[in-house]
Amino acid sequence: MFKRFADKQIVRLQEIPDDIPEGGTPHTVILLMHDKLIDAGKPGDRVETYVDFLHIKKTDKSRMQAED
């Protein structure tokens, strides 16, 4: 059996407080960082991102089959 270990880091991006309407809640996006991106930033750093999201919904196909 072959096992592969990889470094990873979970990072939470949040809207800049200045961009949030008064009384609003900031949106948060969770990212999974790998390899050279680990520890690339520190808490409080401001970043500008351009992201395309692809949401893949997993379904349990066994539940889709009709029962006899």
HELIX and SHEET records of a PDB file:
HELIX    1   1 PRO A   17  ASP A   19  5                                   3    
HELIX    2   2 ASP A   35  LEU A   37  5                                   3    
HELIX    3   3 LYS A   61  ARG A   63  5                                   3    
SHEET    1   A 2 LYS A   8  GLN A  14  0                                        
SHEET    2   A 2 THR A  28  HIS A  34 -1                                        
END                                                                             
